[in-house]
């Protein structure tokens, strides 16, 4: 008990020394502030609702956040109660609240205080200096803000759709010192060993979403160096005053959390919401009806005229290595293995000097990735390879310039398909809706190249002659990851699909294998899988199938994508089943595609799809 009294006395003494103006608080003035707020109904003001991260519900406004963002015990459920409690706490003296926040509430809720000062004409004697917080903000020196987009990584369930976070810019860190800036991240407080269970738990909000602030160079190291993901910086046209207010609000979010939902209340949604707090009129977080996907949030920023003032693209060392490796022919790739292991090439390799030079240059990039990823000192290996390269004395052909294609130029994530087809001589009309977010044959801009991510796909068919409407297929999940094998990475490729056909017949497939890039028809990749499949047939018999599959994907043109699959699936007490399917997608224009499909079951269809943000 004495310890509690001592701590209370110490906090009171600190408040007296640090904030002597607290003696200016007046009970009558506080009551006048509360009365004016009531007359103005400030708890209904868009700014106040954003400051509390409130959402409109059937019964009113409610915030998903819990913790120290709210002063009133029921503040998360009542903007009015929270406003009244905030006015009382900010412009009165409370040892209990000072102990809870380790500072006077005014110095904890700087963004709220700033807004209330303007709305209620707060007397200057009721405003504390908050010297400690002001000194910290001066050291941070943030006068600009950028939204950072990190590209997707299918090898990490937490990054399957990409990731966004904020960067606070200090003008003193200009001229290549921007790594000293700070990043602000919102992410699930999850165990990195959860693996695929991350996605499952994230669907149901089983994780806490929390804000954190850390040096920007740590995020760069994590994404570009360790994970090999490209990032794009989108610098916004916020003023220095607005950035200062953003910093104040982000500090208010310390020691708070909200349920993290993978598709909705995620990193991108909360980043947009934080920007909305500063400019409520933008209503960026309200532009989505259902899913909030990182690439789509960048499009919302881009389509909000003038918000993005500058873009900066940063390619990872791993991406540079992959591009260099993809240009090598088969013999060069074989030679690369020797160059990496022996730091030299045998004289009997039938390569031209230019081809050998390309091998050595790729080998040096190989060791550059190893240095970043594993923290090894590879300077000696790169030096020996450089000596071999210099001895050749030839100039390699400059690689074709790859145009930087920003994520916001990709197709939108949801799609509506309209078309027709013929199944075993039965014509039908087709209507299909895809929740998210990318077909295998569509343009790869902004997504993992040559990959498939589909969730929530509903396909209806109307058979014209039979006058029958049926739910042909509902796809819960359909994923294909074809990360290629290189000298650096012995990646595993995999497929995972869960479908439900008409009459509620499940069809589940999983496959694992390896993929290889081909110097064929532009960008091409071939994958070899071992498939396992369970399906309930129309006769309601269970079928278990297994066998090899070959998948070829090619993108001969930026607008054209083709895939072809051949599988030999044996099944218990039945003949082996040879399966074939092919699909072609052509991009007609911005967010418009046409697709042609056919398979061995004599199912042929032609459809036009419109991509949009849902």
Secondary structure, DSSP 8 states (H G I E B T S, - for coil): -HHHHHHHHHHHHHHHHH-GGGGG--HHHHHHHHHHHHHHTGGGSHHHHHHTTEEEETTEEEES-EETT-SSTTGGG-HHHHHHHHHHHHTS--HHHHHHHTS-HHHH-HHHHHHHHHHHT--GGG----HHHHHHHHHH-EEEEEEEEE---TTSGGGTT-EEEEEEEEGGGTTT-GGGSEEEEEEE---GGGTTHHHHHHHTT-EEEEEEEEEHHHHHIIIIIIS---EEEEEE---HHHHHHHHHHHHHTTTEEEEE-SSSSSHHHHHHHHHHHH-GGG-GGGS-SS---HHHHHHHHHHSTT-EEEEEEE--HHHHHHHHHHTS-HHHHHHHHHHHHHSS--TT----HHHHHHHHHHHHHHHHHHHHHH----HHHHHHHHHHHHHH--------------GGGS--SEEEEEEEEEETTEEEEEEEEEEEEE-TTS--TTS-TT-EEEEEEEEEEEETTTTEEEEEEEEEEEEEE--B--SS----EEEEEEEEEGGGEEEEEEEEEEEEEEESSSEEEEEEEEEEEEEE-TTS-EEEEEEEEEEEEEEEETTEEEEEEEEEEEETTS--EEEEEEEEEEEEETTEEEEEEEETTSEEEEEEEEEE--
